[in-house]
Amino acid sequence: MTTLVAPPKSAKTTLCISFALIFLCGAVSGALLVNLTGHGHESHGHFGSQFELQRLHKELDLSDEQTRQLSMILDDVAKYYDNVLSDGQTRLMQMLDDKQKAKFQQLLATDGH
């Protein structure tokens, strides 16, 4: 019987890979948690509603151009957030078995998503 032995890795490489995996798991978990708890974006997130946008326009004395740029930035962030959630959910569904997938879908449905 032949035993395969992985080549030794440097401590620095192992540490970097560990941090990267922890970061990615945290990002995906956080995005899914935000989605599951209903704290997602409602038209640009916390500052993005039309009311909040106008409030920032007034409070910060933004020009019309700055307000337009802020709206575009918030749109981009919302799209990025949606993509992260979608990717995370897709990857999560790939690792779950059929029973877990059904339960996960049920959890999403009961949360209003």
VOPAGU-2260 file (C-alpha; in pm, 1 decimal, decimal comma):
REM VOPAGU-2260
SITE   aa  ch    i         X         Y         Z
SITE  MET   A    0       0,0       0,0       0,0
SITE  THR   A    1     140,9     338,9    -101,2
SITE  THR   A    2      95,5     638,2     126,6
SITE  LEU   A    3      97,4     986,1     -20,9
SITE  VAL   A    4     260,1    1252,9     190,5
SITE  ALA   A    5     187,9    1619,5     122,4
SITE  PRO   A    6     496,3    1836,5      81,1
SITE  PRO   A    7     571,9    2047,4     386,5
SITE  LYS   A    8     429,5    2398,4     374,7
SITE  SER   A    9     591,1    2700,0     524,1
SITE  ALA   A   10     425,8    2847,1     831,9
SITE  LYS   A   11     377,8    3175,0     645,1
SITE  THR   A   12     191,9    3006,6     358,9
SITE  THR   A   13     -26,9    2810,6     599,2
SITE  LEU   A   14    -103,2    3126,3     796,4
SITE  CYS   A   15    -194,1    3324,0     481,9
SITE  ILE   A   16    -420,5    3047,9     353,9
SITE  SER   A   17    -586,4    3017,9     694,9
SITE  PHE   A   18    -654,8    3392,2     715,2
SITE  ALA   A   19    -789,9    3398,6     358,9
SITE  LEU   A   20   -1025,4    3107,9     430,1
SITE  ILE   A   21   -1142,3    3261,2     757,6
SITE  PHE   A   22   -1205,9    3594,4     582,9
SITE  LEU   A   23   -1399,1    3433,2     298,0
SITE  CYS   A   24   -1606,0    3218,3     534,4
SITE  GLY   A   25   -1681,3    3523,0     746,2
SITE  ALA   A   26   -1780,3    3732,2     446,7
SITE  VAL   A   27   -2012,5    3465,7     307,4
SITE  SER   A   28   -2157,1    3387,2     651,0
SITE  GLY   A   29   -2212,3    3754,1     723,0
SITE  ALA   A   30   -2381,1    3814,2     390,1
SITE  LEU   A   31   -2608,2    3514,3     437,9
SITE  LEU   A   32   -2687,6    3614,7     794,5
SITE  VAL   A   33   -2779,3    3964,9     683,6
SITE  ASN   A   34   -3000,1    3817,0     414,4
SITE  LEU   A   35   -3164,0    3569,9     653,1
SITE  THR   A   36   -3229,4    3826,3     924,7
SITE  GLY   A   37   -3385,0    4074,0     682,8
SITE  HIS   A   38   -3127,5    4346,7     734,5
SITE  GLY   A   39   -3046,6    4366,7     367,0
SITE  HIS   A   40   -3061,4    4677,2     157,0
SITE  GLU   A   41   -3390,3    4846,5     101,5
SITE  SER   A   42   -3316,1    5062,8    -196,9
SITE  HIS   A   43   -2948,7    5137,6    -125,8
SITE  GLY   A   44   -2931,7    5020,8     234,2
SITE  HIS   A   45   -2932,4    5238,0     544,1
SITE  PHE   A   46   -2853,1    5568,0     373,2
SITE  GLY   A   47   -2994,6    5478,7      37,0
SITE  SER   A   48   -3364,3    5536,0      53,1
SITE  GLN   A   49   -3482,3    5842,0    -133,4
SITE  PHE   A   50   -3563,7    6004,8     200,2
SITE  GLU   A   51   -3213,6    5938,3     337,6
SITE  LEU   A   52   -3053,2    6049,5      12,8
SITE  GLN   A   53   -3237,1    6381,7      32,7
SITE  ARG   A   54   -3149,6    6410,3     401,2
SITE  LEU   A   55   -2778,2    6363,7     324,3
SITE  HIS   A   56   -2813,0    6612,0      38,5
SITE  LYS   A   57   -2945,1    6868,4     284,1
SITE  GLU   A   58   -2735,4    6784,2     594,0
SITE  LEU   A   59   -2405,8    6764,1     406,3
SITE  ASP   A   60   -2493,6    7048,9     171,1
SITE  LEU   A   61   -2423,6    6829,7    -130,7
SITE  SER   A   62   -2448,8    6971,4    -475,4
SITE  ASP   A   63   -2692,7    6807,3    -715,8
SITE  GLU   A   64   -2394,2    6644,3    -888,1
SITE  GLN   A   65   -2262,6    6505,3    -557,3
SITE  THR   A   66   -2608,0    6369,4    -476,0
SITE  ARG   A   67   -2624,6    6202,8    -817,5
SITE  GLN   A   68   -2278,0    6051,8    -764,5
SITE  LEU   A   69   -2375,1    5929,8    -415,9
SITE  SER   A   70   -2684,6    5764,0    -559,5
SITE  MET   A   71   -2472,1    5587,8    -822,0
SITE  ILE   A   72   -2222,5    5471,7    -558,4
SITE  LEU   A   73   -2501,8    5332,6    -341,3
SITE  ASP   A   74   -2650,2    5155,7    -645,1
SITE  ASP   A   75   -2310,5    4995,7    -714,6
SITE  VAL   A   76   -2276,1    4884,1    -352,6
SITE  ALA   A   77   -2626,9    4733,9    -359,4
SITE  LYS   A   78   -2545,3    4542,7    -680,8
SITE  TYR   A   79   -2217,9    4417,9    -530,9
SITE  TYR   A   80   -2401,7    4309,6    -215,8
SITE  ASP   A   81   -2662,3    4123,2    -423,2
SITE  ASN   A   82   -2385,8    3945,6    -616,0
SITE  VAL   A   83   -2205,6    3842,9    -295,2
SITE  LEU   A   84   -2531,2    3707,2    -149,9
SITE  SER   A   85   -2617,0    3521,2    -467,6
SITE  ASP   A   86   -2270,2    3368,7    -494,2
SITE  GLY   A   87   -2270,4    3273,7    -126,9
SITE  GLN   A   88   -2612,6    3114,8    -151,0
SITE  THR   A   89   -2513,7    2923,0    -465,1
SITE  ARG   A   90   -2199,3    2791,1    -298,4
SITE  LEU   A   91   -2393,0    2701,9      15,7
SITE  MET   A   92   -2654,3    2511,2    -183,9
SITE  GLN   A   93   -2378,4    2314,6    -358,9
SITE  MET   A   94   -2246,4    2180,8     -27,3
SITE  LEU   A   95   -2583,7    2088,0     123,8
SITE  ASP   A   96   -2756,0    1755,0      72,1
SITE  ASP   A   97   -3114,4    1747,8     -60,8
SITE  LYS   A   98   -3272,9    1741,6     285,8
SITE  GLN   A   99   -3060,8    2036,8     401,0
SITE  LYS   A  100   -3139,1    2229,7      82,2
SITE  ALA   A  101   -3511,3    2188,9     140,2
SITE  LYS   A  102   -3476,3    2304,4     501,9
SITE  PHE   A  103   -3261,7    2602,2     396,9
SITE  GLN   A  104   -3517,9    2704,4     133,7
SITE  GLN   A  105   -3789,4    2674,8     398,8
SITE  LEU   A  106   -3588,5    2899,9     633,1
SITE  LEU   A  107   -3552,8    3159,1     358,2
SITE  ALA   A  108   -3923,8    3143,5     276,4
SITE  THR   A  109   -4033,8    3187,9     638,3
SITE  ASP   A  110   -3803,6    3487,7     668,3
SITE  GLY   A  111   -3983,3    3659,4     380,7
SITE  HIS   A  112   -3706,6    3616,9     123,5
